[in-house]
Amino acid sequence: MSQTISITAIASISPLGNTPEMIWGNYLNENHCFTEHDLDYQKTFVAALDTNSEQVIAELRESDTKYKSLDKSVLYAMAASRKAMQNAGWTPNDIFGINIGSSRGATDLFEKHYRDYLETGKAHTLASPTTTLGNISSWVAHDLQSSGPEISHSITCSTALHALLNGVAWLRSGMADKFLVGGSEAPLTDFTIAQMRALKIYSNNKDCQPELVEWPNRALDLEKKQSTMILGEGAGVCCLEIGKKENALAYIEGIGYATEILEHNISISAEATCFQKSMKMALKNIDLSEVDVIVMHAPGTIKGDLTEYRAIEKVFGAKLPLLTTNKWKIGHTFGASGILSMELAIMMMQHNRFIGVPFAEAQLHTKPIRKVLINAVGFGGNAVSVLLSL
């Protein structure tokens, strides 16, 4: 059985847009995607879908009466999956597996159903089936007319890369030849944002912190004095195939994973032991000098950014690869974030152009970008690292 895994398509819908041209164009500018959102008690920053993507979702919802009752997290996954399947050249006659996860699942719809229940004492007929986590992959399978296995799961912010791990395992076991993997998240609700604020990790609005006007999320600013995480929404999926395919966008060269013992519900160790282990596993057959870029998890929190950076220093020593993250631009999309980081990695390799963080220390791009490492971690200390190559 071949151990080579080809990524034959990747597609997403996010604040950056929903086509490769739109997404790359937005990466080339230094504008962030944050807007102010009115909460019950104050304004706050979020990164919502762009207008074009909102129209895509509105048209998808209206395309089938059954889709009108679905949560946005499901619709986002369906939109991205349609595009990925088309780009990979897959048809309903192909038997492929689906694993699309989410940190929180049907957040918006669940909250609406619960509010209705508190007001009326009655639950909507479809409240249960439309808010189960498994409903994401199930509806994607329905929409794509797939007959292969379908999996949904949640492992907080590393969900999408855990989906990739699952897909790789299925392919290398010989149980499948193709797998669609990714993550979807629609967390921009007042209650979800309030939960992040309660953890003291959310970015203040510009009235509270004037220096955050230009860059509300300070991901990879290792000198910041307060955490600046901001939530974003979106979905991303990629098509995996066993073997070296002619239409491959990139190859999965290494995968790593680790979980560390928790000292606190949301803690990660001072030197991110889980990241050290996951990166070493992904890089075990690689000369470290071959890694050109690392797309960090770096959510914009003080401890999250700094501990991951220390872990990278522990693994790579004094000579670090180029370091970047996209959360300064699109926020933290929870379970979808890992796959959106993979998309950035693939685009940087395709265009041989490094997309850095505008307010971070300048880094020189001196050689072709041919190998990129992607990191993700979530509550629970569950790190995943994936090495991609051209």
N, C-alpha and C positions, 0 to 999 in steps of 0.2 A: 504494500500500500504506500503510495507517494505521501511524503510528509509536507510537500509544498502546498500552500494554500494561496489561491489567487483571489484578490478582490476585483471582481469584474464590473462593479458599479457601486457608487455611493450617491445618496440623495438626501436632501434635508429640506426642512421648512423652519425658518427661524427669523429673528429680527433682521438678519442679513439678506433675506430673500429666499427664493425657492428654485433658482436656476444657477448653474455654475458661473455664468457670466455676471449675474447680479451679486452673488456671494463674493467672488474674487474681486470684483470692482469695489465692494464695500470694505474688503480687507486692505485694499490699496490706499484708502484714505484714512486719516487719523481721527475721524469722527466716531464718537460712541453712539450706541443705539438707545440710550436711556431717555425716558420721559417721566414727568411727574405724575403720580397716581394719587387720586384723592381717597384717603382712608376716612373712616368715621371721625378720627381724632386728629389727623394731621396729613400732610402731603408726604409722599415718599417716592423714591426712584424705582422704576421697573423697566425691563426691556421686553416690550410686546412685539408681536409679529408686525412686519411692515404692511402697508395698505394693500399691496398686490397679493401678499400671502393670505391676508384676511379674506380677500375676495375669492381666492382659490378654495378656502375652507367653507365659505358661504355657499359657493356653487356645489361643492361636494355634499354638504348637508342637504341641499335641495334636490340632489340628483336621485334620491331614493327616500321614500317616506319612512323607512326603517331607520335611516341615518339621522332623522330629526331628533331622536331621543338619546343620541350618543353624546358622551362627554367629549370635550375638545381634545383631550389626550388621545382618544381613539381616532378622531378625525385627522389629527396631525400625523399619526402613524400611518394611516391609510394613504394620505396624500404623498408622503415621502416614499412609501412602499410601491405605489403605482409607478412613480418616476424611476425608482431603482430597478424594478422588474423590467420596465421598458428599455432602459439603458443597457441592461445586461443581456437583452435578447431572450429572456425567459418567456415561456408561454404557459397557459394553464395545463397543457399536456406534460410539462416538466414536473416531476415529483421533487419538491423541495420542502425543507423544514422551515419553520418560522419561530424565532425567539426574539420577541420585543418586550422589554421590561419597562418599568416605571418606578420611581421612588415612591410616589404618592398615588398614582392612578387617577381615578375619576374625582379629583379634588373638588372642582367647581360643582359638578352635578351632585355629588354626595352632600355637600353643604346645602345646596338648594333643596334637595329632598328632605333633609333633616329640618330645615327651617319650616317647610310646609307641614311636616309632621307635628312640630311644636305648635303650629297655629291651628291645625285641623284635627289632630289626634289620629290621622289616617295616613298610611303610606301609599305612594303611587304604585300602580300595578307593576311597572317596570323598574322600580327603585332598586331591587336586588340585582337582577341580571345586568343592568347597565352600570353598576358601580363595582362589580367584582374586578380584581386585577386581571384575571384571565381573559376578560372581555376585550383587551387590546389585540392580542394575537388572534383570537377567535374571529373578530370582525375583519382583521386584515386578511386572514385566510379566506373568509367569505367573499370579500371584495375582489381578491385576486383569483378566486376559484381554485385555490390550492387544496390538494388532497393529502399532503404530507403531515408530519407531526407538527404540533403547535405548542409553544411554551411561553408563559409569561412569568416573570419573577420580579422581586424587588430586593435589592441589596444597596439601598440608599444611593449615594452619588456615583458609585462605580457600577451601577446597574448595566449600562450599555456595554461596557467592556467585559463584564461577566457574561453577557449574552454572546459576545464574540468568543469567549473561552468555551462556552457551551457548543457553539457552532463548530469550532475547530475540533472539539472532542468527538462530536458526531461524525464529522467528515473523516477524521483519522481512524476512527473505529471501523469504518466501512459501512456504517448504518445509513449513510446518506452521501450523495454526491454534490448536493447544493444546499445552502442554508442562507436564509435572510435573517440578519441579526441587527439589533439596534435598541434604541430607547426613545421614549416619548414623555413629555412633561408639560402640563398646563397649570402651574402653581400660583398664578397671579390672582390670588384671592386675599381678601382682607385678613382672614383668619390665619392663612399660611404665612403671610408677611408678619403678622403679629407674633407668631411663634418664633420667627427668626429674630425679631426685635427683642423678644423675651430672653433670647440667648446672648444678647448684647453683641451680635456680630453684623448687624445690618448697617448700611451706610446711612448717615444722617442726611436730611435734605439741605439745600444750600442756605436756608435761613439759619440753620443750626451750625453749619460748618462752611463758611464762605470759601475756604480754600478748595472745597470739593466741587465747585461750580464747573470747572473745565473737565475734570476727571473724577466723577463720583465714585467709581470703583478703582482702588489703588492696587490692583493685583500686581505682584512682583515689585512693589515699592517696599523694600525691606526695612525702611526707616520710618514707616508710618506709625503714628501714635494711637490710632484707633482702627478697629476692624471696619471694612468697607464693602462687605458682600452685598450684592444686589441680585434679585431674582430675575431670570429670563424664562422664556417659554419656547418650545419648539420640539422637533423630532428629527432623528437622523437614522438611516438604515444603510447597510451595505450588503452586497451579494457576495457570498463566499463560495468558491468552487474548489474541489480537490484537484491538484495537479497544476502545472504551469500553463496557463491559458494565454493565447495570443492577444486577447482583448483585455488582459489584466491591467488595471491602473497601478497596482502595487502588489507586493507579496508580503505575507506575514512571515517574518524571519525568526521571531522569537516571542514567546509569551511568558509572563511571570505573574505570580499572585502570592499573597501572604496576608495573614490576619494577626494582629498583635493583641496582647492582653490589655484590656481597658482599665484605666485608672478612674475614668469618669465616663458618663454616657456619650459625650461627644469628643472625648480627648484623643490625642495622638501623641506619641512620645516625643521628647525634645529633639531627637534626631531621626524621627519617623522610621523606626525599625522595620515596619511593614513595607515601606517604600524601598528601603535598602534591599530587603529580601526579594521583593518582586522585580526590581530592576536587575539585580544580579542573576536571577533566574532567566529573565528575558534575554540577557546579554551573555549567557554562559559560553556560547561558542563564538563570540565576537571580540575582536580587538577593540578596546574602548575608543581608540582614536578614530575608528570608522564611523562612530555616531556623530552626525553633523548637527542635529537639532534635538532638543527635548521640548515637547509641548507639555508644560506642567499643568497639574490640576489647579494650583494657585487660585483659590476663590476670592482673594482680597481680604482675608482675615489675617490678623497679626500672626497668630500661632500657625495657622495652616500654611501660609506662604513660607515662613521662616523655617519651619521644621522640614518641609519638603526640600528646600534649598540646602539645608544641612545634610540631608540624606544624599542628595546628588553630590555634594562635596565629599562625603564619605566614600561613595562608590567611584567617582571619577578623579578624585584628588585635585591638584591645583589646576589642571588643564581641563576646563569645563567645555562641553559643547555649547552652541548657541542656545539660549533659554528664552522661551516665550510662553504666552497663554492668551486665550481669547476672551477671558472673563472681564477684562477691563472694558471690553467693547460690547459684549452681548449678555453679560451677567452670568449667573450660575443657573444652568438649566437642569439641575439635579440629575435625575436618571438618564437624561439625554446628553449630558455634557461630554462624556467620554467619546461618543461617536462624532460629535461636532468638532472635538479636538482632532480626531482622526481625519476628518474632512480637511481641516486646515493643514495637517501634515501632508496629505496627498497633494493638495494644491501647491504647497511650497515646493514639493519635489517636481511636480509637473512643470511649474514655471521657473524653477531654480531661482526662487526669490524668497529671502527670509522676511517674515512679517514679525517685527518686534513690538515691544510695548513702548509707546512714544515718550513716556516720562521716566522710563527705566534707563539705566546706564547703557550707553551706546555699545553695540557689539559689531565686530567686523565680520562680514560674510566673505570668506576668502577662498572657499572651495565649493565644488558642486554639492548640492543637497541630494544625497542618495540614500541616506538612512536616517530615519526619524523615530525617536522613542516617545511614546505617549503614556502619560500617567493619569490615574484616577483613583480616588479614595473616598470613602464616605463614613458616616457615623458607624461605629463598630470596628474601625481600624482595618477595613477590608480593602487592601490596595491591589490594583492590577496595573501591569506595565506591558505594553505591546510594542515590539520593534517592527517597523515597516521598512521595506526597501524597494527600489525601482528594479 
